[in-house]
Amino acid sequence: MLEAILACVGCALGDPSLPAGGPVAVDVELVLAVDVSRSMDESELALQRAGYVAALTDPVFAEAVRSGVHGRIALTYFEWSDTIHEASRVGWQIVDGPESAAAFAAAIPTTEPGRTLGTSISAALAHAATLFDHNGIDGDRLVVDVSGDGPNNKGAPVDLARDAAVARGIVVNGLPILLSPSRTFRELDRYYAECVTGGPGAFVLPVNGIAEFATAIRRKLILEVSGLSALPLPVALRRPIDCLKGERDDRFAPDPETGGTEG
């Protein structure tokens, strides 16, 4: 399984939206992979998108970008659920100050995505890893930033996808969203820390309340651009998280209160 994922993450074609000419040197190539599965309600989706726009247009973010060795980074963005939402993709763009950061923020989609039930963090990570291939950019660091409000429950095991990305020198950071905790899954921050994130300096930055959303996203982006790490989550003397718990739970059983299902 691991070998299959490693083969998959190396097969992307070039991105036509990239700058022409030789590779562009940047401090970090950063992929923003954003969960839009049906377990995210409309208010969470709106907060998530608004949080990215606010963070990208914050002067402190632009200062962090310009403080690097090269004074510029490369960004791309896509949304995912149990599949990759290609229509949401914002292709690679060079960000070197407030104007280019604002241009990238303006390209983030505002329309309601065609969402599906499942949550495949593993598919998001495998897809994100391919975006670094043949992209005309030479980053000192490669980072995938994945946000979500539930565990992997579809596709390949998430820890194998994470391990495949890390084996390629990619750092995976996580933004677990804990606004509406799952009825069947607790400790999503620990799940992200143990099963989703990895690589040198990888971190998890949980969002526990609406008021924290924009601030958490801004802090996360600044840490990633600066190459710094957040404080690690406290390590408790508990059994390790089951990285296959999402797949083992009956995630698509009808909700007894609403008749719906969790995604």
C-alpha positions in Angstrom: 0.0 0.0 0.0 2.8 2.4 0.9 4.6 1.7 -2.3 1.4 2.4 -4.3 0.9 5.7 -2.6 4.6 6.7 -3.2 4.1 5.9 -6.8 0.9 8.0 -7.0 2.4 11.1 -5.4 5.1 11.3 -8.0 2.9 11.3 -11.1 1.6 14.9 -11.5 2.0 16.8 -14.7 3.1 20.4 -14.8 0.8 23.2 -13.9 0.0 25.6 -16.8 -0.5 28.5 -14.3 3.2 28.6 -13.3 5.7 31.2 -14.3 7.7 30.6 -17.5 11.5 30.2 -17.5 13.7 28.5 -15.0 12.7 27.5 -11.5 11.7 30.4 -9.2 13.5 30.2 -5.8 11.2 30.7 -2.8 11.4 30.2 0.9 8.5 27.7 1.0 6.1 26.0 -1.4 2.9 25.8 0.6 -0.2 23.8 -0.3 -3.5 24.8 1.4 -5.8 21.7 1.5 -9.2 22.7 2.9 -11.9 20.3 4.1 -15.4 21.0 2.6 -17.0 17.7 3.5 -20.7 17.6 4.5 -19.8 17.5 8.2 -18.7 21.1 7.8 -21.8 23.2 8.1 -22.3 26.4 6.1 -21.1 28.7 9.0 -17.9 26.7 9.4 -17.3 26.8 5.6 -17.8 30.6 5.6 -15.5 31.0 8.6 -12.8 28.8 7.1 -12.7 30.7 3.8 -13.0 34.1 5.5 -10.2 33.1 7.8 -7.8 32.3 4.9 -8.7 35.6 3.2 -8.2 37.6 6.4 -4.9 35.8 7.1 -3.5 36.3 3.6 -4.4 40.0 3.6 -3.0 40.7 7.0 0.1 43.0 6.9 1.8 40.7 9.4 1.6 37.9 7.0 3.2 40.0 4.2 6.0 41.0 6.6 6.6 37.3 7.4 6.8 36.5 3.7 9.3 39.3 3.0 11.5 38.4 6.0 12.7 35.2 4.4 16.0 34.6 2.6 14.2 35.0 -0.8 11.5 37.3 0.3 8.8 35.3 -1.4 6.8 32.1 -1.2 4.7 30.0 -3.5 1.0 29.2 -2.7 -1.7 26.9 -4.1 -5.1 26.0 -2.7 -7.7 23.3 -3.2 -10.8 22.0 -1.4 -11.5 18.3 -0.7 -14.0 15.9 0.9 -14.0 12.3 -0.2 -12.6 13.5 -3.5 -10.6 16.5 -4.8 -12.7 19.5 -5.9 -10.8 20.6 -9.0 -13.0 23.6 -9.6 -11.8 25.1 -6.3 -8.1 25.0 -7.2 -6.1 28.2 -7.1 -3.0 27.4 -9.1 0.5 28.1 -7.9 1.2 31.8 -7.4 4.3 33.7 -6.2 3.5 35.8 -3.2 6.1 38.5 -2.3 4.1 41.2 -0.6 0.6 42.6 0.2 -0.5 43.0 -3.4 0.3 39.4 -4.5 -1.1 38.1 -1.3 -4.3 40.0 -1.8 -4.5 38.7 -5.4 -4.2 35.1 -4.2 -6.9 35.7 -1.5 -9.2 37.1 -4.1 -8.9 33.9 -6.1 -10.2 31.7 -3.3 -13.7 30.5 -4.4 -16.8 31.9 -2.7 -19.4 29.6 -4.2 -20.9 26.7 -2.3 -18.9 23.5 -3.2 -20.7 20.4 -4.4 -20.0 18.5 -1.2 -20.1 14.8 -0.6 -20.4 12.6 2.5 -17.0 11.2 3.0 -13.7 12.6 4.4 -10.6 11.4 2.7 -7.6 13.1 4.3 -5.4 10.5 2.6 -6.6 11.5 -0.8 -6.0 15.2 0.0 -2.5 14.4 1.1 -1.7 12.3 -1.9 -3.0 14.9 -4.2 -1.2 17.7 -2.4 2.1 15.9 -2.7 1.7 15.7 -6.5 1.4 19.5 -6.8 5.1 20.0 -6.0 6.1 18.0 -9.1 7.3 19.9 -12.2 5.8 23.1 -10.9 8.6 25.4 -12.0 9.4 26.4 -8.4 12.4 25.7 -6.2 11.4 25.9 -2.6 13.7 25.6 0.4 10.8 23.9 2.2 7.8 21.9 1.0 4.7 22.2 3.3 1.1 20.8 3.1 -1.3 22.6 5.4 -4.5 20.4 5.8 -7.6 21.5 7.7 -10.6 19.4 8.7 -13.2 18.6 11.3 -13.2 14.8 11.2 -11.0 11.7 10.8 -10.2 9.9 7.6 -13.1 7.6 6.7 -12.5 6.8 3.0 -9.6 5.9 0.8 -6.2 4.7 1.8 -5.1 4.8 5.5 -4.2 8.4 6.4 -0.9 7.5 8.2 0.4 5.7 5.0 -0.4 8.8 2.9 1.3 11.0 5.5 4.3 8.8 5.6 4.6 8.8 1.8 4.6 12.6 1.8 7.1 12.9 4.6 9.4 10.4 2.8 9.5 12.9 -0.1 10.7 15.7 2.3 7.3 17.3 2.7 6.1 18.6 6.1 2.5 18.1 6.9 0.8 20.5 9.3 -2.7 20.3 10.6 -5.6 22.6 11.6 -8.2 20.4 13.2 -11.5 22.2 13.6 -13.3 21.4 16.9 -16.3 23.7 16.6 -18.8 20.9 16.2 -17.2 17.7 17.6 -18.3 14.5 16.0 -20.7 12.3 18.0 -18.5 9.3 17.3 -15.0 10.7 17.4 -13.3 12.7 20.1 -9.7 14.1 20.5 -9.4 15.2 16.9 -6.4 17.3 17.8 -4.6 14.1 19.0 -5.7 12.3 15.9 -4.2 15.0 13.7 -1.0 15.0 15.8 -0.5 11.2 15.7 -2.0 10.2 12.3 -2.0 13.2 10.0 0.9 15.5 10.6 4.6 14.7 10.1 8.0 15.9 9.1 10.6 18.2 10.7 8.9 20.9 12.8 5.4 19.7 11.9 2.7 21.0 14.2 -1.0 20.9 15.0 -3.0 24.1 15.7 -6.5 23.3 16.8 -9.5 25.7 16.5 -11.7 25.4 19.5 -14.1 28.3 19.1 -15.5 30.7 16.4 -13.6 33.6 17.8 -10.3 31.7 17.3 -10.8 30.8 13.7 -9.2 33.8 11.8 -6.5 34.2 14.4 -5.5 30.5 14.3 -5.3 30.5 10.5 -3.2 33.7 10.5 -0.9 32.2 13.1 -0.6 29.0 11.2 0.4 30.7 8.0 2.9 32.9 9.6 4.5 29.9 11.4 4.7 28.0 8.1 6.1 31.0 6.1 8.7 31.7 8.9 9.7 28.0 9.3 8.9 28.1 13.0 7.0 25.5 15.0 4.0 25.8 17.3 4.2 24.5 20.8 3.6 20.8 20.8 0.3 19.3 22.1 0.6 18.0 25.7 1.5 14.3 25.7 -0.7 12.3 28.0 -0.1 8.8 29.3 -2.8 7.3 27.2 -3.0 4.7 24.5 -2.0 5.9 21.0 -4.8 7.1 18.8 -6.2 4.5 16.4 -5.4 5.9 13.0 -8.1 3.7 11.5 -10.8 4.6 13.9 -12.6 6.8 11.3 -12.8 3.8 8.9 -13.9 1.5 11.6 -16.7 3.7 12.9 -20.1 3.4 11.2 -19.7 6.9 9.8 -22.5 6.7 7.3 -25.2 5.3 9.6 -28.3 7.5 9.8 -28.2 10.0 12.6 -31.0 9.0 15.0 -31.9 12.7 15.6 -31.9 14.1 12.1 -32.0 11.1 9.8 -28.9 12.4 8.1 -25.3 11.1 8.1 -22.0 12.4 9.2 -19.3 13.1 6.7 
